[in-house]
Amino acid sequence: MSRRTFKLPSWLPIDPYILALIGTVVLAALLPASGTAANVADGASTGAVALLFFLYGARLSTAEALDGLRHWRLHLTVLICTFVAFPLLGLAGKGLVPYILTPQLYSGFLFLCLVPSTIQSSIAFTSIARGNVPAAICAGSFSSIAGIFLTPLLAAALLGNSGGGLSADALLKIGLQLLLPFIAGQLLRRWIGGFLTRHKKVLGYVDRGSILLVVYTAFSEGMVAGIWHQVTPARLGALLAAEAVLLALMLALTWFGAKRLGFDRGDRIAIQFAGSKKSLASGLPMASVLFGAHASLAVLPLMLFHQMQLMVCAVIAKRRSRDPQDEIRESPGTLASGPVAQTRVGVG
């Protein structure tokens, strides 16, 4: 009698990193950092995020970015989806308070609507779906840069006191942690850009490691402050349902809206993946600055949405990859095969 082995579907992105994120939350619950250890963890996470954005800057070719500006309609569409459509849907979610979401969870729900798009996963999914990969690279990068300015401003305008307000100190911290390292990376790209091209895994390790540090620090602060008793399983289930509706609406808006605007298949794929997702790498450090001790509750919706978008977009990308070849060839920016098509989904 032959033995049958259980095999997960090939489209299901069960990544060990998801387990690492869960393990980090459990570790923070059991052994939260406090006192001197908390200061060390906070300093380490701040340094790791700064290094991450330094590498982002060093990786992005200035010539590539300038060339991407020619496709300004696509990038403008992604920015509108990220910083206009998402926030409007987040504001509409106010009707879920207090019957479905608590005020604290709603603040996190609205915050996730304000953070920029991903970079790595947008590129990976666009490549798998045989879309316009160069456009996805530029769109994700432009969104991240714009988010350094727009996310704090939107948080100040829409979250008010629940987001800690927008002070000069908060702007300075975000600028020093995200923008300054990015600019430094751009300035030094001439000397280290080649190294990053040859060792692409370096960015992935820093990307994932920095997020694990920020997650541990944020959830440790929440445990020490004793705020986790406010979350019940029923509330978490309601939050997941609300986020599923949010993601479905944005996936439909980016796909059919791009078609209505006259974009070809490759551009529509780039718009859908870059315009419907949110970045943990950018959102977590901003939340830690804007929300302080309540950052763990604020980033919980973003963490859940991030995992949901990875799984759903993996299914969509796989289905798009099976489109007829003649339809794929109609898109001039399409990358149908090659090394980029094998890109592993990053955190973003």
N, C-alpha and C positions, 0 to 999 in steps of 0.2 A: 504494500500500500504506500503510495507516494505521499510525501509530506507537502502540504501547501504552506507557503510562506506569505505572510501578510505584507502587501506592498502598497505604499501610499501613492495616490495619483500623482503623475509627473507634474501636473499644473499646480499642485498645492505647495506653496513656498514655506515648508517647515524648515526654518533656519535655526541652527543652534543658538543664534544670537537672540532669538525670541525667548528661548529658555534662559539665556543669560540675563536678559532684562527682568524676567520674572524672579530669577534667583537673586538679583540685586535688590529688588523690592523686599523679598523675604529676609535677606540679610539685614537690610535697614530696619525691618520690623523687629528682628530678634536681637541685633547688635547695633543699635543706632549710635552714630558718632555724636559725642557731646564734649563740651569743654574744649580742651586743647586739641583733642582728636577731631572735633568738628572744624576748628580753625584750619587744621592741616588738610582735611578733606576739601574744604572750601577753596583753599589756595591751590590745591592740586587740580581741582575741576576747572577753576578759572584759567590756570596755565594751559591745561589740555585743550580747552575750547579756543584759546588764543592761538595755540599751535595749529589747530584744525583750520581756522580761517586763514592763517598764514599760508598753509599748504594749498588751500583753495585758490588764494591769490596767485601763488607761484605756478599753479597748474593751468590757469586760464590764460591763453594766449591773447595778448593785447590786439594783435592783428586779427585774430579770430573774432574777438568781441566787436571790433570796429566793422569787420565784414558782416557780422550778424545784424548790425544796425540797418542794413539794407532791407531786411525783412521786418521793418518796423511795425507793420500791421499785425503780424503774428505775435510779436512781443507785447504790443499794446493790448491785444486781446487777452493774453495770459495775465498781464498785470491787472486788467479790469476784473477778470474772473477771481484773481487772488485777493485783491484789496478793495473790491467794490461788491461783487456778487456774493462772495463768502460772508463778508460782514453784514450785508443786508439779511441774508438767511439766518445769521447768528442773532441779529436783533429780533427777527421774527420768532426765534425760539424763546423769547421772553415770556410768551404765553404759556410756556410749560412750567413756569414758576408760580406757586410753590407745589402744585399738585403732582407734577411728575419729577421735576428737578428741584433740588434745594438751591437757594441763592448762591451758595459757594460753588456747587457743581455747574450752575449756569455761568458763573464768571469764567470758569475754566473752559466751558463749551464756547462761549463768545471769544475767549482769548485764542483758542485754536483756529477760529475763523480769521484771525488777524495776522497770523505768522506767515512768512513767505513760503514759496513752493520748495520742493526738494530739488536736488541736483542729480545725485547719482542714480536714484531709482527712476527718475524721469527719463534719464538717458537710457538706462537698461531696458525699461519697458518699451520705450519708443523703438529701440534697436530690435527687440524680440518681435515686435509687431511690424517691423519693416517700414517704419515711418521716417520722418525727416530728422535724423539724428543730430546734424549740426544745429538745426533750429532748437532742438530740445536742450542741447548744451548751453546755448546762449540764453534761451528763455529761463532756464533754471538759475543760471548765474546772475542774470539781470534781476530776477525776482529776489534772490538772496541779498544782493546789494541794496535794492530799493527797500527791502524789509528792515534793514538796519535803521532807516529813518522813519519809514511809514508805520511799522508795527508799534513803536513806542507812542507815536502821535495818535494813532487810532485807539490805542489802549487808554491814553489819557482822555480822549474825547468820549469814548463809549463805555469804558469801565469805571471811570471816575475814581472815587475813594476805594472801591473794591479792588482796584488794581494798584493801589498804593500811590496813585497820582503820578504825574510826570514832573519830576524835579530836575534841576540842572545837574545834580549829582547822579541821578539815574541815567540821564543822557550821556554824561561823561563816562560812566562805567560801561555802558553798552558800546560807546565809541572806542574806548580803550581795549575792550575785550574782543570786539568783532571787526570794526572798520579799520582801525590802525594796523592790526596784523595783516589784514587783507591787502592794504596798500603796500605794506612792507614786502609782502610776498610778490606783488606785481613788480616792485622796484628791483627785487633780487632774482626775478625769474630767469634772467639771462644766464645766471650762474648755476641755479639749482633746478631749472625747468627740465633739463635733460635727464637729471637723476630721477625725478618723479615720473618721467615718461618711461624710463627703464624699470622702475620699481613701483608699479602702480599699487601694489598691496600696502605700501607704507601709508598712503592716505586712508585706505580702508581700516587699517589697524587703529590709526589715530582717531578716525571718525567714530568707530564703535567704542573704543576705550574712553574717549572723552564723554560720550553720552552715558556710559555706565557710571562714571564718576559723578556726573551731574545728577543722575537719577538717585544714586546712593545718598548724596549730600542733601538733596531736596526732601527725600522721604525720611531721612534721619531727622531733619528739622521738624517735619510734621509729627513724627513719633514723640520727640522730646516735648513739643508744644501740646501734644495730646489732642489733635484735631481729627484723628481717624475714626473716633466714635460717631462722627456725624454721617458716615457713609454706611448704608445698609445694602445687602444683596439686591433688594427690590429697586433701590435707587440706581445701583450699577446696571441692572438690567434695563431700566428705563433710559439711562444714559446711552447704552449701546444701541437701543432702538432708535433714539433720536439721531445718533451719529450715522446709523445705517441710512436713514432717510436723507440726511444732509449729503452723504457721499453719493447716493443714487441721483439726487437732484443735480449735483455738480457734474457728475459724469454725463448725464443727459444734456445739460446745458452746454458743456464744452463741445460735445460731439455734434449735436444737431445745430447749435448756434454757429459753430465754425462752418458747417455746411451751408447754412443760410447766408453767411458772409462771403461765400464763394471760394473758400480754401479747398485745395485738392486733398486727396487722401492722406498723403504723407504729412502735410501740415496739420490736418485735423487730428491725426494721431498724436503729434507733438503737443498740440494745444490741449487735448484731452488729458494726457498724462502729466503735463506741467501745470495745467490750470486747475486740476481737481485734487491735488495732494498738498500736504502740509509737512514742514520740515521739523523733525525733532532736534537736529543739530543747531538750528537757529532759535527755535522756540524755547528750549529748556534754559539756556543761559539768560535769555530775556525775562523769562518768568521768575527766575531766582532773584533778579534785580528788582522787578516790578512788584512782586508779591511777597517777598521776604519769607517769613516763617510759614506762610500759607501757600508756598509755591508747590508743595506736594499735591494738594488738592487741585491747584490750578493746572498742573501738568498732567493729571490723571486722564482727563478727556483727550488731550493731545496724544498721550501714549496709546490709548485704546484706538483712537482714530487712525494712528499711524499703522498699527498692526492690521486693522481692517482694510485700509487702502492697499497695503501690500498684497494681501490675499486676493482681494477683488480684482485689482489691476493685473495681477499675474494671470488670472483666468481670461480677462479681456485681451491681454497682449497675446496669449497663446491662440485665441480664436482669430484675432486679426492676422496672425502669421500664416493662417491657412487660406487667406483671401486668394482669388485667382491671380495668376502671374500677370495677365494683361492689365488688371486693375492696379497692381502694384507698380508696374512700369510707367503708369500715367503720372506718377509723382516724381518730379525731377530731383527732389532732395532725398529720395529714399535710399537707404542703405540696405540692400536685400541680403547681403551676406558679408562675412569678413570677421575680423577679430572683435570688433565692437559688439557684434551680435551675440558674442559669448559672455558679455559683461555680467558679472554677478550682481544681483540686486543689492544696493547699499542702503544705508540707513537714511541719509539725506536729512 
